[in-house]
Amino acid sequence: MNWRYFIPHRCLVRISDNTAFRPDLIVLDKTQLVRESLWKHQPIITSNIAIKLIVEVVSTNWQNDYARKVEDYALFGVPEYWIVDYLGLGGREYIGDPKQLTITRCQLSGDVYEKRRFRQNETFAALIFPDLQIPADAIFAAGQL
């Protein structure tokens, strides 16, 4: 089957000359990679054209996922960004008080993200893949394996 989108084994997203991130997961549009000057030689993305989705799994440096990357990815033009906090590590401002396991789906609107939080017993819905609907509990459970 010839899929338009794919997940590279590794990829660096260069936001600027001084800032780059290695997302936990990135979905790219193969048809747009011809417009990425470095891609033929290195797994480096320098524009938002091929990016369809970035997913970050929260760890002890949760501030980067919830604050810095949200701002940088939005300004870079990443259309959809998910923050998967399967351990409830994020700050209360981001995941509630008391803290709850949370998936935050960020959808680009202009140069800022509109955010929707999904918690246990809710069905997570992806925007990039409208038919993809997964119980948030299943995603949280996968992180516990």
N, CA, C and O atoms as CSV, one atom per row, in Angstrom:
chain,resi,resn,atom,element,x,y,z
A,1,MET,N,N,0.836,-1.168,0.000
A,1,MET,CA,C,0.000,0.000,0.000
A,1,MET,C,C,0.891,1.244,0.000
A,1,MET,O,O,1.901,1.280,0.702
A,2,ASN,N,N,0.531,2.240,-0.764
A,2,ASN,CA,C,1.305,3.463,-0.876
A,2,ASN,C,C,0.680,4.556,-0.015
A,2,ASN,O,O,-0.253,5.237,-0.441
A,3,TRP,N,N,1.203,4.718,1.202
A,3,TRP,CA,C,0.671,5.690,2.146
A,3,TRP,C,C,1.304,7.055,1.910
A,3,TRP,O,O,2.494,7.154,1.611
A,4,ARG,N,N,0.509,8.093,2.046
A,4,ARG,CA,C,1.012,9.460,1.876
A,4,ARG,C,C,1.794,9.918,3.108
A,4,ARG,O,O,2.794,10.625,2.984
A,5,TYR,N,N,1.336,9.512,4.300
A,5,TYR,CA,C,1.977,9.931,5.536
A,5,TYR,C,C,2.849,8.807,6.084
A,5,TYR,O,O,2.576,7.628,5.854
A,6,PHE,N,N,3.896,9.181,6.809
A,6,PHE,CA,C,4.733,8.170,7.441
A,6,PHE,C,C,5.375,8.752,8.692
A,6,PHE,O,O,5.398,9.967,8.888
A,7,ILE,N,N,5.892,7.868,9.530
A,7,ILE,CA,C,6.586,8.227,10.758
A,7,ILE,C,C,8.039,7.827,10.580
A,7,ILE,O,O,8.345,6.637,10.520
A,8,PRO,N,N,8.941,8.796,10.493
A,8,PRO,CA,C,10.354,8.437,10.336
A,8,PRO,C,C,10.916,7.859,11.633
A,8,PRO,O,O,10.443,8.167,12.727
A,9,HIS,N,N,11.920,7.027,11.487
A,9,HIS,CA,C,12.580,6.421,12.648
A,9,HIS,C,C,13.154,7.501,13.565
A,9,HIS,O,O,13.029,7.418,14.786
A,10,ARG,N,N,13.769,8.491,12.979
A,10,ARG,CA,C,14.268,9.626,13.740
A,10,ARG,C,C,14.172,10.862,12.863
A,10,ARG,O,O,14.210,10.775,11.636
A,11,CYS,N,N,14.049,12.016,13.512
A,11,CYS,CA,C,13.878,13.256,12.772
A,11,CYS,C,C,14.165,14.421,13.704
A,11,CYS,O,O,13.774,14.411,14.871
A,12,LEU,N,N,14.840,15.405,13.184
A,12,LEU,CA,C,15.111,16.623,13.923
A,12,LEU,C,C,14.312,17.745,13.261
A,12,LEU,O,O,14.326,17.890,12.039
A,13,VAL,N,N,13.620,18.530,14.074
A,13,VAL,CA,C,12.875,19.679,13.574
A,13,VAL,C,C,13.666,20.920,13.956
A,13,VAL,O,O,13.775,21.268,15.132
A,14,ARG,N,N,14.211,21.576,12.952
A,14,ARG,CA,C,15.012,22.775,13.205
A,14,ARG,C,C,14.107,23.996,13.100
A,14,ARG,O,O,13.728,24.415,12.007
A,15,ILE,N,N,13.772,24.553,14.247
A,15,ILE,CA,C,12.878,25.698,14.336
A,15,ILE,C,C,13.596,26.975,13.896
A,15,ILE,O,O,13.011,27.827,13.228
A,16,SER,N,N,14.862,27.095,14.278
A,16,SER,CA,C,15.687,28.252,13.916
A,16,SER,C,C,17.143,27.805,13.940
A,16,SER,O,O,17.438,26.638,14.193
A,17,ASP,N,N,18.034,28.725,13.680
A,17,ASP,CA,C,19.460,28.384,13.732
A,17,ASP,C,C,19.886,27.942,15.124
A,17,ASP,O,O,20.842,27.179,15.265
A,18,ASN,N,N,19.189,28.409,16.149
A,18,ASN,CA,C,19.563,28.113,17.528
A,18,ASN,C,C,18.657,27.107,18.231
A,18,ASN,O,O,18.961,26.684,19.346
A,19,THR,N,N,17.555,26.719,17.602
A,19,THR,CA,C,16.577,25.861,18.269
A,19,THR,C,C,16.187,24.689,17.385
A,19,THR,O,O,15.800,24.860,16.229
A,20,ALA,N,N,16.298,23.489,17.958
A,20,ALA,CA,C,15.870,22.275,17.251
A,20,ALA,C,C,15.332,21.298,18.282
A,20,ALA,O,O,15.784,21.268,19.427
A,21,PHE,N,N,14.360,20.501,17.860
A,21,PHE,CA,C,13.766,19.490,18.727
A,21,PHE,C,C,13.761,18.146,18.011
A,21,PHE,O,O,13.661,18.076,16.786
A,22,ARG,N,N,13.870,17.085,18.799
A,22,ARG,CA,C,13.719,15.725,18.294
A,22,ARG,C,C,12.415,15.196,18.904
A,22,ARG,O,O,12.417,14.681,20.023
A,23,PRO,N,N,11.303,15.323,18.170
A,23,PRO,CA,C,10.006,14.905,18.729
A,23,PRO,C,C,9.976,13.412,19.042
A,23,PRO,O,O,10.678,12.616,18.418
A,24,ASP,N,N,9.150,13.051,20.021
A,24,ASP,CA,C,8.963,11.627,20.311
A,24,ASP,C,C,8.335,10.921,19.125
A,24,ASP,O,O,8.650,9.764,18.850
A,25,LEU,N,N,7.446,11.609,18.419
A,25,LEU,CA,C,6.817,11.057,17.222
A,25,LEU,C,C,6.459,12.214,16.305
A,25,LEU,O,O,5.969,13.249,16.756
A,26,ILE,N,N,6.706,12.033,15.027
A,26,ILE,CA,C,6.339,13.041,14.031
A,26,ILE,C,C,5.745,12.327,12.829
A,26,ILE,O,O,6.254,11.294,12.395
A,27,VAL,N,N,4.671,12.881,12.296
A,27,VAL,CA,C,4.027,12.349,11.095
A,27,VAL,C,C,4.315,13.341,9.973
A,27,VAL,O,O,4.015,14.531,10.072
A,28,LEU,N,N,4.910,12.810,8.900
A,28,LEU,CA,C,5.290,13.646,7.762
A,28,LEU,C,C,4.520,13.258,6.507
A,28,LEU,O,O,4.117,12.107,6.338
A,29,ASP,N,N,4.328,14.224,5.646
A,29,ASP,CA,C,3.703,14.017,4.339
A,29,ASP,C,C,4.826,13.768,3.329
A,29,ASP,O,O,5.603,14.672,3.021
A,30,LYS,N,N,4.904,12.544,2.821
A,30,LYS,CA,C,5.981,12.178,1.887
A,30,LYS,C,C,6.017,13.073,0.658
A,30,LYS,O,O,7.092,13.378,0.141
A,31,THR,N,N,4.842,13.496,0.186
A,31,THR,CA,C,4.788,14.286,-1.045
A,31,THR,C,C,5.409,15.668,-0.874
A,31,THR,O,O,5.759,16.313,-1.862
A,32,GLN,N,N,5.551,16.124,0.356
A,32,GLN,CA,C,6.101,17.456,0.611
A,32,GLN,C,C,7.591,17.444,0.950
A,32,GLN,O,O,8.213,18.501,1.050
A,33,LEU,N,N,8.157,16.268,1.125
A,33,LEU,CA,C,9.572,16.194,1.502
A,33,LEU,C,C,10.510,16.686,0.409
A,33,LEU,O,O,11.647,17.056,0.701
A,34,VAL,N,N,10.065,16.698,-0.832
A,34,VAL,CA,C,10.903,17.223,-1.915
A,34,VAL,C,C,11.210,18.706,-1.711
A,34,VAL,O,O,12.162,19.232,-2.288
A,35,ARG,N,N,10.411,19.370,-0.899
A,35,ARG,CA,C,10.604,20.795,-0.621
A,35,ARG,C,C,11.512,21.035,0.591
A,35,ARG,O,O,11.780,22.177,0.964
A,36,GLU,N,N,11.972,19.954,1.189
A,36,GLU,CA,C,12.884,20.040,2.344
A,36,GLU,C,C,14.316,19.850,1.849
A,36,GLU,O,O,14.701,18.752,1.447
A,37,SER,N,N,15.092,20.914,1.880
A,37,SER,CA,C,16.428,20.902,1.284
A,37,SER,C,C,17.401,19.919,1.928
A,37,SER,O,O,18.266,19.380,1.237
A,38,LEU,N,N,17.284,19.673,3.216
A,38,LEU,CA,C,18.230,18.791,3.895
A,38,LEU,C,C,17.797,17.328,3.923
A,38,LEU,O,O,18.628,16.451,4.162
A,39,TRP,N,N,16.530,17.046,3.686
A,39,TRP,CA,C,15.971,15.720,3.916
A,39,TRP,C,C,16.672,14.617,3.125
A,39,TRP,O,O,16.820,13.508,3.640
A,40,LYS,N,N,17.101,14.875,1.916
A,40,LYS,CA,C,17.750,13.838,1.104
A,40,LYS,C,C,19.018,13.310,1.759
A,40,LYS,O,O,19.393,12.156,1.552
A,41,HIS,N,N,19.679,14.155,2.550
A,41,HIS,CA,C,20.966,13.789,3.133
A,41,HIS,C,C,20.911,13.551,4.640
A,41,HIS,O,O,21.730,12.814,5.190
A,42,GLN,N,N,19.938,14.182,5.302
A,42,GLN,CA,C,19.828,14.073,6.756
A,42,GLN,C,C,18.346,14.126,7.156
A,42,GLN,O,O,17.549,14.779,6.482
A,43,PRO,N,N,17.980,13.454,8.232
A,43,PRO,CA,C,16.574,13.505,8.670
A,43,PRO,C,C,16.286,14.798,9.452
A,43,PRO,O,O,15.996,14.776,10.648
A,44,ILE,N,N,16.379,15.924,8.727
A,44,ILE,CA,C,16.164,17.227,9.334
A,44,ILE,C,C,15.079,17.965,8.567
A,44,ILE,O,O,15.113,18.060,7.340
A,45,ILE,N,N,14.107,18.489,9.326
A,45,ILE,CA,C,13.013,19.273,8.757
A,45,ILE,C,C,13.289,20.739,9.100
A,45,ILE,O,O,13.572,21.073,10.251
A,46,THR,N,N,13.203,21.611,8.088
A,46,THR,CA,C,13.498,23.028,8.310
A,46,THR,C,C,12.299,23.938,8.042
A,46,THR,O,O,12.400,25.155,8.194
A,47,SER,N,N,11.169,23.357,7.646
A,47,SER,CA,C,9.951,24.143,7.452
A,47,SER,C,C,8.764,23.294,7.912
A,47,SER,O,O,8.911,22.105,8.192
A,48,ASN,N,N,7.616,23.908,7.985
A,48,ASN,CA,C,6.435,23.181,8.462
A,48,ASN,C,C,5.681,22.457,7.351
A,48,ASN,O,O,4.685,21.788,7.623
A,49,ILE,N,N,6.126,22.573,6.135
A,49,ILE,CA,C,5.369,22.093,4.975
A,49,ILE,C,C,5.039,20.604,5.051
A,49,ILE,O,O,3.910,20.215,4.752
A,50,ALA,N,N,5.987,19.769,5.440
A,50,ALA,CA,C,5.765,18.324,5.459
A,50,ALA,C,C,5.176,17.817,6.773
A,50,ALA,O,O,4.698,16.684,6.835
A,51,ILE,N,N,5.202,18.630,7.814
A,51,ILE,CA,C,4.750,18.183,9.139
A,51,ILE,C,C,3.228,18.179,9.217
A,51,ILE,O,O,2.577,19.178,8.912
A,52,LYS,N,N,2.676,17.060,9.623
A,52,LYS,CA,C,1.235,16.944,9.842
A,52,LYS,C,C,0.899,16.860,11.324
A,52,LYS,O,O,-0.155,17.328,11.756
A,53,LEU,N,N,1.800,16.261,12.102
A,53,LEU,CA,C,1.529,16.044,13.515
A,53,LEU,C,C,2.844,15.835,14.253
A,53,LEU,O,O,3.761,15.180,13.757
A,54,ILE,N,N,2.911,16.407,15.446
A,54,ILE,CA,C,4.013,16.102,16.370
A,54,ILE,C,C,3.388,15.651,17.682
A,54,ILE,O,O,2.418,16.240,18.158
A,55,VAL,N,N,3.967,14.583,18.268
A,55,VAL,CA,C,3.516,14.068,19.563
A,55,VAL,C,C,4.707,14.072,20.512
A,55,VAL,O,O,5.788,13.587,20.179
A,56,GLU,N,N,4.490,14.621,21.688
A,56,GLU,CA,C,5.495,14.564,22.745
A,56,GLU,C,C,4.898,13.812,23.930
A,56,GLU,O,O,3.758,14.055,24.326
A,57,VAL,N,N,5.685,12.897,24.489
A,57,VAL,CA,C,5.292,12.150,25.678
A,57,VAL,C,C,5.986,12.821,26.859
A,57,VAL,O,O,7.211,12.936,26.895
A,58,VAL,N,N,5.190,13.256,27.815
A,58,VAL,CA,C,5.701,14.043,28.930
A,58,VAL,C,C,6.603,13.203,29.826
A,58,VAL,O,O,6.291,12.057,30.152
A,59,SER,N,N,7.725,13.797,30.216
A,59,SER,CA,C,8.632,13.183,31.186
A,59,SER,C,C,8.961,14.235,32.239
A,59,SER,O,O,8.240,15.224,32.372
A,60,THR,N,N,10.019,14.038,32.973
A,60,THR,CA,C,10.327,14.939,34.078
A,60,THR,C,C,10.610,16.370,33.627
A,60,THR,O,O,10.528,17.292,34.439
A,61,ASN,N,N,10.935,16.574,32.373
A,61,ASN,CA,C,11.129,17.937,31.861
A,61,ASN,C,C,9.842,18.439,31.204
A,61,ASN,O,O,9.871,19.014,30.115
A,62,TRP,N,N,8.724,18.215,31.877
A,62,TRP,CA,C,7.398,18.517,31.339
A,62,TRP,C,C,7.229,19.976,30.946
A,62,TRP,O,O,6.407,20.284,30.083
A,63,GLN,N,N,7.977,20.873,31.547
A,63,GLN,CA,C,7.855,22.294,31.223
A,63,GLN,C,C,8.138,22.555,29.745
A,63,GLN,O,O,7.509,23.414,29.128
A,64,ASN,N,N,9.084,21.813,29.185
A,64,ASN,CA,C,9.388,21.976,27.757
A,64,ASN,C,C,8.196,21.615,26.886
A,64,ASN,O,O,7.886,22.335,25.937
A,65,ASP,N,N,7.525,20.514,27.193
A,65,ASP,CA,C,6.408,20.054,26.373
A,65,ASP,C,C,5.206,20.989,26.464
A,65,ASP,O,O,4.555,21.271,25.458
A,66,TYR,N,N,4.914,21.469,27.673
A,66,TYR,CA,C,3.720,22.285,27.884
A,66,TYR,C,C,3.920,23.768,27.598
A,66,TYR,O,O,2.948,24.463,27.305
A,67,ALA,N,N,5.115,24.260,27.671
A,67,ALA,CA,C,5.322,25.696,27.513
A,67,ALA,C,C,6.182,26.011,26.288
A,67,ALA,O,O,5.697,26.571,25.304
A,68,ARG,N,N,7.440,25.649,26.359
A,68,ARG,CA,C,8.363,26.047,25.291
A,68,ARG,C,C,7.971,25.467,23.932
A,68,ARG,O,O,7.887,26.196,22.944
A,69,LYS,N,N,7.734,24.161,23.884
A,69,LYS,CA,C,7.424,23.538,22.596
A,69,LYS,C,C,6.070,23.997,22.065
A,69,LYS,O,O,5.899,24.129,20.854
A,70,VAL,N,N,5.110,24.240,22.946
A,70,VAL,CA,C,3.807,24.740,22.499
A,70,VAL,C,C,4.000,26.047,21.737
A,70,VAL,O,O,3.453,26.229,20.649
A,71,GLU,N,N,4.770,26.936,22.306
A,71,GLU,CA,C,4.991,28.232,21.656
A,71,GLU,C,C,5.819,28.084,20.384
A,71,GLU,O,O,5.466,28.639,19.343
A,72,ASP,N,N,6.919,27.337,20.467
A,72,ASP,CA,C,7.795,27.185,19.297
A,72,ASP,C,C,7.101,26.456,18.155
A,72,ASP,O,O,7.194,26.887,17.006
A,73,TYR,N,N,6.408,25.363,18.449
A,73,TYR,CA,C,5.720,24.624,17.390
A,73,TYR,C,C,4.614,25.467,16.758
A,73,TYR,O,O,4.413,25.409,15.544
A,74,ALA,N,N,3.898,26.244,17.559
A,74,ALA,CA,C,2.836,27.101,17.020
A,74,ALA,C,C,3.417,28.158,16.084
A,74,ALA,O,O,2.919,28.351,14.975
A,75,LEU,N,N,4.455,28.832,16.525
A,75,LEU,CA,C,5.073,29.863,15.683
A,75,LEU,C,C,5.701,29.269,14.428
A,75,LEU,O,O,5.769,29.928,13.391
A,76,PHE,N,N,6.161,28.018,14.525
A,76,PHE,CA,C,6.747,27.322,13.372
A,76,PHE,C,C,5.667,26.878,12.386
A,76,PHE,O,O,5.950,26.665,11.207
A,77,GLY,N,N,4.425,26.737,12.870
A,77,GLY,CA,C,3.314,26.373,12.002
A,77,GLY,C,C,2.963,24.899,11.984
A,77,GLY,O,O,2.396,24.414,11.005
A,78,VAL,N,N,3.288,24.170,13.051
A,78,VAL,CA,C,2.923,22.747,13.139
A,78,VAL,C,C,1.405,22.680,13.344
A,78,VAL,O,O,0.902,23.205,14.338
A,79,PRO,N,N,0.663,22.044,12.425
A,79,PRO,CA,C,-0.799,22.106,12.485
A,79,PRO,C,C,-1.448,21.384,13.661
A,79,PRO,O,O,-2.502,21.799,14.141
A,80,GLU,N,N,-0.827,20.314,14.122
A,80,GLU,CA,C,-1.405,19.559,15.236
A,80,GLU,C,C,-0.279,19.034,16.122
A,80,GLU,O,O,0.714,18.485,15.644
A,81,TYR,N,N,-0.465,19.220,17.422
A,81,TYR,CA,C,0.549,18.839,18.413
A,81,TYR,C,C,-0.173,18.194,19.584
A,81,TYR,O,O,-1.097,18.774,20.154
A,82,TRP,N,N,0.263,16.973,19.941
A,82,TRP,CA,C,-0.335,16.273,21.079
A,82,TRP,C,C,0.691,16.203,22.199
A,82,TRP,O,O,1.875,15.958,21.967
A,83,ILE,N,N,0.213,16.424,23.413
A,83,ILE,CA,C,1.041,16.265,24.604
A,83,ILE,C,C,0.425,15.134,25.409
A,83,ILE,O,O,-0.678,15.275,25.938
A,84,VAL,N,N,1.122,14.024,25.504
A,84,VAL,CA,C,0.603,12.834,26.187
A,84,VAL,C,C,1.258,12.753,27.559
A,84,VAL,O,O,2.451,12.470,27.678
A,85,ASP,N,N,0.467,13.003,28.581
A,85,ASP,CA,C,0.960,12.995,29.963
A,85,ASP,C,C,0.336,11.788,30.670
A,85,ASP,O,O,-0.616,11.934,31.436
A,86,TYR,N,N,0.876,10.608,30.409
A,86,TYR,CA,C,0.307,9.361,30.918
A,86,TYR,C,C,0.689,9.072,32.367
A,86,TYR,O,O,0.200,8.113,32.964
A,87,LEU,N,N,1.569,9.911,32.932
A,87,LEU,CA,C,1.943,9.744,34.336
A,87,LEU,C,C,1.436,10.891,35.219
A,87,LEU,O,O,1.608,10.859,36.438
A,88,GLY,N,N,0.819,11.892,34.610
A,88,GLY,CA,C,0.327,13.022,35.383
A,88,GLY,C,C,1.446,13.857,35.975
A,88,GLY,O,O,1.372,14.266,37.133
A,89,LEU,N,N,2.491,14.114,35.182
A,89,LEU,CA,C,3.659,14.838,35.672
A,89,LEU,C,C,3.549,16.355,35.510
A,89,LEU,O,O,4.207,17.101,36.236
A,90,GLY,N,N,2.739,16.812,34.581
A,90,GLY,CA,C,2.668,18.234,34.272
A,90,GLY,C,C,2.167,19.074,35.425
A,90,GLY,O,O,1.635,18.557,36.407
A,91,GLY,N,N,2.345,20.369,35.292
A,91,GLY,CA,C,1.879,21.293,36.311
A,91,GLY,C,C,0.363,21.330,36.383
A,91,GLY,O,O,-0.320,20.993,35.415
A,92,ARG,N,N,-0.158,21.737,37.518
A,92,ARG,CA,C,-1.612,21.769,37.733
A,92,ARG,C,C,-2.322,22.678,36.730
A,92,ARG,O,O,-3.468,22.424,36.360
A,93,GLU,N,N,-1.647,23.725,36.296
A,93,GLU,CA,C,-2.221,24.628,35.297
A,93,GLU,C,C,-2.540,23.889,33.999
A,93,GLU,O,O,-3.464,24.256,33.272
A,94,TYR,N,N,-1.765,22.849,33.721
A,94,TYR,CA,C,-1.899,22.132,32.456
A,94,TYR,C,C,-2.758,20.875,32.553
A,94,TYR,O,O,-3.431,20.513,31.588
A,95,ILE,N,N,-2.743,20.202,33.710
A,95,ILE,CA,C,-3.471,18.930,33.805
A,95,ILE,C,C,-4.501,18.902,34.923
A,95,ILE,O,O,-5.118,17.866,35.172
A,96,GLY,N,N,-4.693,20.021,35.595
A,96,GLY,CA,C,-5.743,20.109,36.599
A,96,GLY,C,C,-5.260,19.919,38.021
A,96,GLY,O,O,-4.138,19.480,38.273
A,97,ASP,N,N,-6.138,20.261,38.935
A,97,ASP,CA,C,-5.877,20.116,40.362
A,97,ASP,C,C,-7.084,19.440,40.977
A,97,ASP,O,O,-8.134,20.077,41.072
A,98,PRO,N,N,-7.002,18.199,41.398
A,98,PRO,CA,C,-5.782,17.394,41.468
A,98,PRO,C,C,-5.296,16.986,40.069
A,98,PRO,O,O,-6.058,16.966,39.103
A,99,LYS,N,N,-4.018,16.668,40.004
A,99,LYS,CA,C,-3.428,16.270,38.732
A,99,LYS,C,C,-4.120,15.033,38.185
A,99,LYS,O,O,-4.482,14.120,38.926
A,100,GLN,N,N,-4.296,15.027,36.865
A,100,GLN,CA,C,-4.945,13.914,36.181
A,100,GLN,C,C,-4.139,13.525,34.954
A,100,GLN,O,O,-3.465,14.355,34.343
A,101,LEU,N,N,-4.220,12.263,34.608
A,101,LEU,CA,C,-3.617,11.822,33.352
A,101,LEU,C,C,-4.336,12.575,32.242
A,101,LEU,O,O,-5.566,12.641,32.225
A,102,THR,N,N,-3.564,13.147,31.312
A,102,THR,CA,C,-4.157,14.056,30.334
A,102,THR,C,C,-3.463,13.932,28.986
A,102,THR,O,O,-2.242,13.793,28.913
A,103,ILE,N,N,-4.249,13.984,27.931
A,103,ILE,CA,C,-3.729,14.178,26.577
A,103,ILE,C,C,-4.234,15.546,26.148
A,103,ILE,O,O,-5.438,15.804,26.162
A,104,THR,N,N,-3.325,16.411,25.772
A,104,THR,CA,C,-3.699,17.735,25.296
A,104,THR,C,C,-3.505,17.765,23.790
A,104,THR,O,O,-2.400,17.573,23.282
A,105,ARG,N,N,-4.601,18.009,23.092
A,105,ARG,CA,C,-4.535,18.124,21.627
A,105,ARG,C,C,-4.531,19.603,21.282
A,105,ARG,O,O,-5.455,20.338,21.629
A,106,CYS,N,N,-3.484,20.029,20.599
A,106,CYS,CA,C,-3.331,21.424,20.216
A,106,CYS,C,C,-3.552,21.549,18.712
A,106,CYS,O,O,-2.886,20.884,17.918
A,107,GLN,N,N,-4.485,22.402,18.334
A,107,GLN,CA,C,-4.793,22.640,16.925
A,107,GLN,C,C,-4.426,24.080,16.598
A,107,GLN,O,O,-4.841,25.011,17.288
A,108,LEU,N,N,-3.646,24.251,15.540
A,108,LEU,CA,C,-3.165,25.573,15.182
A,108,LEU,C,C,-4.302,26.447,14.668
A,108,LEU,O,O,-5.086,26.040,13.810
A,109,SER,N,N,-4.372,27.650,15.211
A,109,SER,CA,C,-5.333,28.659,14.782
A,109,SER,C,C,-4.555,29.969,14.706
A,109,SER,O,O,-4.265,30.596,15.725
A,110,GLY,N,N,-4.225,30.365,13.493
A,110,GLY,CA,C,-3.328,31.505,13.326
A,110,GLY,C,C,-1.937,31.091,13.736
A,110,GLY,O,O,-1.357,30.179,13.147
A,111,ASP,N,N,-1.388,31.761,14.755
A,111,ASP,CA,C,-0.065,31.365,15.239
A,111,ASP,C,C,-0.108,30.933,16.709
A,111,ASP,O,O,0.907,30.968,17.405
A,112,VAL,N,N,-1.294,30.526,17.169
A,112,VAL,CA,C,-1.449,29.986,18.522
A,112,VAL,C,C,-2.270,28.703,18.446
A,112,VAL,O,O,-2.973,28.447,17.468
A,113,TYR,N,N,-2.160,27.912,19.498
A,113,TYR,CA,C,-2.903,26.655,19.546
A,113,TYR,C,C,-4.194,26.806,20.339
A,113,TYR,O,O,-4.230,27.436,21.397
A,114,GLU,N,N,-5.257,26.207,19.793
A,114,GLU,CA,C,-6.468,25.980,20.564
A,114,GLU,C,C,-6.287,24.600,21.178
A,114,GLU,O,O,-5.949,23.644,20.481
A,115,LYS,N,N,-6.511,24.498,22.481
A,115,LYS,CA,C,-6.204,23.255,23.193
A,115,LYS,C,C,-7.475,22.581,23.674
A,115,LYS,O,O,-8.429,23.225,24.108
A,116,ARG,N,N,-7.450,21.263,23.581
A,116,ARG,CA,C,-8.534,20.446,24.138
A,116,ARG,C,C,-7.877,19.344,24.947
A,116,ARG,O,O,-6.973,18.660,24.467
A,117,ARG,N,N,-8.337,19.179,26.168
A,117,ARG,CA,C,-7.791,18.145,27.049
A,117,ARG,C,C,-8.700,16.927,27.038
A,117,ARG,O,O,-9.926,17.037,27.040
A,118,PHE,N,N,-8.064,15.771,27.027
A,118,PHE,CA,C,-8.772,14.498,27.119
A,118,PHE,C,C,-8.254,13.784,28.353
A,118,PHE,O,O,-7.050,13.714,28.596
A,119,ARG,N,N,-9.181,13.261,29.117
A,119,ARG,CA,C,-8.813,12.588,30.358
A,119,ARG,C,C,-9.393,11.181,30.356
A,119,ARG,O,O,-10.038,10.757,29.397
A,120,GLN,N,N,-9.147,10.460,31.462
A,120,GLN,CA,C,-9.646,9.090,31.567
A,120,GLN,C,C,-11.144,9.072,31.306
A,120,GLN,O,O,-11.855,10.033,31.600
A,121,ASN,N,N,-11.604,7.974,30.757
A,121,ASN,CA,C,-13.009,7.742,30.414
A,121,ASN,C,C,-13.510,8.629,29.279
A,121,ASN,O,O,-14.714,8.673,29.027
A,122,GLU,N,N,-12.618,9.332,28.590
A,122,GLU,CA,C,-12.999,10.117,27.412
A,122,GLU,C,C,-12.380,9.470,26.180
A,122,GLU,O,O,-11.386,8.750,26.276
A,123,THR,N,N,-12.968,9.730,25.040
A,123,THR,CA,C,-12.445,9.212,23.784
A,123,THR,C,C,-11.603,10.289,23.125
A,123,THR,O,O,-12.076,11.394,22.855
A,124,PHE,N,N,-10.360,9.950,22.876
A,124,PHE,CA,C,-9.445,10.884,22.212
A,124,PHE,C,C,-9.733,10.876,20.725
A,124,PHE,O,O,-9.815,9.815,20.107
A,125,ALA,N,N,-9.885,12.055,20.155
A,125,ALA,CA,C,-10.157,12.187,18.726
A,125,ALA,C,C,-9.027,12.977,18.083
A,125,ALA,O,O,-8.701,14.083,18.515
A,126,ALA,N,N,-8.442,12.403,17.058
A,126,ALA,CA,C,-7.371,13.072,16.319
A,126,ALA,C,C,-7.984,13.932,15.227
A,126,ALA,O,O,-8.967,13.539,14.599
A,127,LEU,N,N,-7.412,15.093,15.003
A,127,LEU,CA,C,-7.909,15.955,13.937
A,127,LEU,C,C,-7.344,15.545,12.587
A,127,LEU,O,O,-8.052,15.567,11.580
A,128,ILE,N,N,-6.074,15.171,12.565
A,128,ILE,CA,C,-5.429,14.799,11.307
A,128,ILE,C,C,-6.022,13.506,10.737
A,128,ILE,O,O,-6.088,13.330,9.521
A,129,PHE,N,N,-6.445,12.615,11.617
A,129,PHE,CA,C,-7.060,11.356,11.219
A,129,PHE,C,C,-8.454,11.296,11.836
A,129,PHE,O,O,-8.611,10.726,12.916
A,130,PRO,N,N,-9.466,11.861,11.190
A,130,PRO,CA,C,-10.789,11.982,11.807
A,130,PRO,C,C,-11.418,10.648,12.213
A,130,PRO,O,O,-12.264,10.613,13.107
A,131,ASP,N,N,-11.019,9.563,11.573
A,131,ASP,CA,C,-11.583,8.258,11.933
A,131,ASP,C,C,-10.885,7.629,13.131
A,131,ASP,O,O,-11.335,6.609,13.652
A,132,LEU,N,N,-9.787,8.236,13.565
A,132,LEU,CA,C,-9.037,7.700,14.696
A,132,LEU,C,C,-9.633,8.234,15.994
A,132,LEU,O,O,-9.491,9.410,16.329
A,133,GLN,N,N,-10.294,7.353,16.703
A,133,GLN,CA,C,-10.859,7.689,18.000
A,133,GLN,C,C,-10.497,6.557,18.946
A,133,GLN,O,O,-10.867,5.402,18.733
A,134,ILE,N,N,-9.759,6.915,20.001
A,134,ILE,CA,C,-9.213,5.926,20.922
A,134,ILE,C,C,-9.596,6.314,22.340
A,134,ILE,O,O,-9.497,7.487,22.702
A,135,PRO,N,N,-10.029,5.358,23.151
A,135,PRO,CA,C,-10.250,5.698,24.555
A,135,PRO,C,C,-8.942,6.177,25.194
A,135,PRO,O,O,-7.908,5.519,25.085
A,136,ALA,N,N,-9.006,7.321,25.855
A,136,ALA,CA,C,-7.795,7.865,26.483
A,136,ALA,C,C,-7.191,6.847,27.460
A,136,ALA,O,O,-5.970,6.758,27.594
A,137,ASP,N,N,-8.044,6.088,28.132
A,137,ASP,CA,C,-7.535,5.064,29.044
A,137,ASP,C,C,-6.609,4.074,28.350
A,137,ASP,O,O,-5.637,3.610,28.945
A,138,ALA,N,N,-6.907,3.746,27.090
A,138,ALA,CA,C,-6.069,2.797,26.345
A,138,ALA,C,C,-4.684,3.400,26.079
A,138,ALA,O,O,-3.677,2.694,26.121
A,139,ILE,N,N,-4.642,4.690,25.811
A,139,ILE,CA,C,-3.367,5.355,25.582
A,139,ILE,C,C,-2.571,5.401,26.878
A,139,ILE,O,O,-1.371,5.128,26.880
A,140,PHE,N,N,-3.235,5.747,27.989
A,140,PHE,CA,C,-2.552,5.794,29.278
A,140,PHE,C,C,-2.049,4.410,29.676
A,140,PHE,O,O,-0.945,4.283,30.207
A,141,ALA,N,N,-2.829,3.394,29.431
A,141,ALA,CA,C,-2.436,2.025,29.783
A,141,ALA,C,C,-1.219,1.584,28.964
A,141,ALA,O,O,-0.347,0.886,29.482
A,142,ALA,N,N,-1.155,1.983,27.697
A,142,ALA,CA,C,-0.010,1.608,26.856
A,142,ALA,C,C,1.283,2.182,27.425
A,142,ALA,O,O,2.341,1.564,27.303
A,143,GLY,N,N,1.208,3.342,28.035
A,143,GLY,CA,C,2.393,3.947,28.632
A,143,GLY,C,C,2.870,3.210,29.878
A,143,GLY,O,O,4.015,3.381,30.295
A,144,GLN,N,N,2.021,2.409,30.466
A,144,GLN,CA,C,2.375,1.680,31.692
A,144,GLN,C,C,3.032,0.340,31.411
A,144,GLN,O,O,3.494,-0.328,32.336
A,145,LEU,N,N,3.080,-0.066,30.136
A,145,LEU,CA,C,3.664,-1.384,29.796
A,145,LEU,C,C,5.145,-1.415,29.997
A,145,LEU,O,O,5.779,-2.443,29.757
